[in-house]
Amino acid sequence: MPSFLEITLGIIQALMLMALSPLMTGIMRKTKAKTQKRMGAGIFQPYYDMVKLMRKDEVVSDQSSWIFRSTPWVNFAAIGTAAFFIPVFLSYSPFGLVGDLLLVVGLFGLARFFTMLAGLDTSSAFGGIGSSREMMVSTLLEPALFLAIFVVALTYGGTNLSTLVEGASNSSLLPHPQLIFAAIAMFVVILGETGRLPFGNHATHLELTMMHEAMVLEYSGKSLALIDWAQSIKQVILFSLIVNIFTPWGIASSVSAISLGLGLVIFIVKISVFAIFVAFLESSIAKWRLFRIPDLITVAIASSLVGLVLYYL
């Protein structure tokens, strides 16, 4: 059984993800603004936006049912629960005893399922468009995600996140060849799961570019704040997975004040650098046409298959 200290550190790691998630969103927005020669809002603007939305009243469509009203809470609860299984600055999470990476993917799927239902529930044309697009993309993304997970699980001997991160931190500095291709596939999947370019564009409400935004267009007030926060948490969870599994340098392996503090600082630096890189990439590419998206996902699937072949060679 995990000790009280380990459980406390696990809770702190989850709360750290939740607290840092709006900051990463602000850093990405600021980076995109700078690359586009704009001043942009401050990196703490997402926190101010959430506080403002929490104070506002909600407007609910009279065509909606309990699904529309409960989706923000289901969404936040599912993704918030997933945060408890993620090793952040320590290579071990005590809650990994009751769930692994497959459970995290399942919780993401539950949140996406209710979000798609909510988009259809209001009888809005935009909600229907966003839900149908999300169904198509998620159907294609999940095989790529599971293949990438399969390659990583074969390399490190399981799907438990603590096992994966500890195995990665104890491996040599030179990465396994198959992990390079799994990282490429995971990166493409992350862009799709978070609705980033070339999959979608969070900065506009144009019909041609909306995907996730179209499903939540009818939300306001506290519900919109919960959905935005949950989306930011999901983004940081995915960022944490890719930096801690594929670049595990600096993560703490022992429970001591120095190693934990150093691990926290290195984690913040790594995830910030990765967020800036994604923002730079978004600024340099355009939104792809909807029917070109499967071509990009095919690249992710092919990359995972190449990694699988390399593992058995």
Secondary structure in CASP SS format (residue, H / E / C, confidence):
PFRMAT SS
TARGET T0000
AUTHOR 0000-0000-0000
METHOD secondary structure of the structure
MODEL  1
M C 1.00
P C 1.00
S C 1.00
F H 1.00
L H 1.00
E H 1.00
I H 1.00
T H 1.00
L H 1.00
G H 1.00
I H 1.00
I H 1.00
Q H 1.00
A H 1.00
L H 1.00
M H 1.00
L H 1.00
M H 1.00
A H 1.00
L H 1.00
S H 1.00
P H 1.00
L H 1.00
M H 1.00
T H 1.00
G H 1.00
I H 1.00
M H 1.00
R H 1.00
K H 1.00
T H 1.00
K H 1.00
A H 1.00
K H 1.00
T H 1.00
Q C 1.00
K C 1.00
R C 1.00
M C 1.00
G C 1.00
A C 1.00
G C 1.00
I C 1.00
F C 1.00
Q H 1.00
P H 1.00
Y H 1.00
Y H 1.00
D H 1.00
M H 1.00
V H 1.00
K H 1.00
L H 1.00
M H 1.00
R H 1.00
K C 1.00
D C 1.00
E C 1.00
V C 1.00
V C 1.00
S C 1.00
D C 1.00
Q C 1.00
S C 1.00
S C 1.00
W H 1.00
I H 1.00
F H 1.00
R H 1.00
S H 1.00
T H 1.00
P H 1.00
W H 1.00
V H 1.00
N H 1.00
F H 1.00
A H 1.00
A H 1.00
I H 1.00
G H 1.00
T H 1.00
A H 1.00
A H 1.00
F C 1.00
F C 1.00
I C 1.00
P C 1.00
V C 1.00
F C 1.00
L E 1.00
S C 1.00
Y C 1.00
S C 1.00
P H 1.00
F H 1.00
G H 1.00
L H 1.00
V C 1.00
G C 1.00
D C 1.00
L H 1.00
L H 1.00
L H 1.00
V H 1.00
V H 1.00
G H 1.00
L H 1.00
F H 1.00
G H 1.00
L H 1.00
A H 1.00
R H 1.00
F H 1.00
F H 1.00
T H 1.00
M H 1.00
L H 1.00
A H 1.00
G H 1.00
L H 1.00
D H 1.00
T C 1.00
S C 1.00
S C 1.00
A H 1.00
F H 1.00
G H 1.00
G H 1.00
I H 1.00
G H 1.00
S H 1.00
S H 1.00
R H 1.00
E H 1.00
M H 1.00
M H 1.00
V H 1.00
S H 1.00
T H 1.00
L H 1.00
L H 1.00
E H 1.00
P H 1.00
A H 1.00
L H 1.00
F H 1.00
L H 1.00
A H 1.00
I H 1.00
F H 1.00
V H 1.00
V H 1.00
A H 1.00
L H 1.00
T H 1.00
Y H 1.00
G C 1.00
G C 1.00
T C 1.00
N C 1.00
L H 1.00
S H 1.00
T H 1.00
L H 1.00
V H 1.00
E H 1.00
G H 1.00
A H 1.00
S H 1.00
N H 1.00
S C 1.00
S C 1.00
L C 1.00
L C 1.00
P C 1.00
H C 1.00
P H 1.00
Q H 1.00
L H 1.00
I H 1.00
F H 1.00
A H 1.00
A H 1.00
I H 1.00
A H 1.00
M H 1.00
F H 1.00
V H 1.00
V H 1.00
I H 1.00
L H 1.00
G H 1.00
E H 1.00
T C 1.00
G C 1.00
R C 1.00
L C 1.00
P C 1.00
F C 1.00
G C 1.00
N C 1.00
H C 1.00
A C 1.00
T C 1.00
H C 1.00
L C 1.00
E C 1.00
L C 1.00
T C 1.00
M C 1.00
M C 1.00
H H 1.00
E H 1.00
A H 1.00
M H 1.00
V C 1.00
L C 1.00
E C 1.00
Y C 1.00
S C 1.00
G H 1.00
K H 1.00
S H 1.00
L H 1.00
A H 1.00
L H 1.00
I H 1.00
D H 1.00
W H 1.00
A H 1.00
Q H 1.00
S H 1.00
I H 1.00
K H 1.00
Q H 1.00
V H 1.00
I H 1.00
L H 1.00
F H 1.00
S H 1.00
L H 1.00
I H 1.00
V H 1.00
N H 1.00
I H 1.00
F H 1.00
T C 1.00
P C 1.00
W C 1.00
G C 1.00
I C 1.00
A E 1.00
S C 1.00
S C 1.00
V C 1.00
S C 1.00
A H 1.00
I H 1.00
S H 1.00
L H 1.00
G H 1.00
L H 1.00
G H 1.00
L H 1.00
V H 1.00
I H 1.00
F H 1.00
I H 1.00
V H 1.00
K H 1.00
I H 1.00
S H 1.00
V H 1.00
F H 1.00
A H 1.00
I H 1.00
F H 1.00
V H 1.00
A H 1.00
F H 1.00
L H 1.00
E H 1.00
S H 1.00
S H 1.00
I C 1.00
A C 1.00
K C 1.00
W C 1.00
R C 1.00
L H 1.00
F H 1.00
R H 1.00
I H 1.00
P H 1.00
D H 1.00
L H 1.00
I H 1.00
T H 1.00
V H 1.00
A H 1.00
I H 1.00
A H 1.00
S H 1.00
S H 1.00
L H 1.00
V H 1.00
G H 1.00
L H 1.00
V H 1.00
L H 1.00
Y H 1.00
Y H 1.00
L C 1.00
END
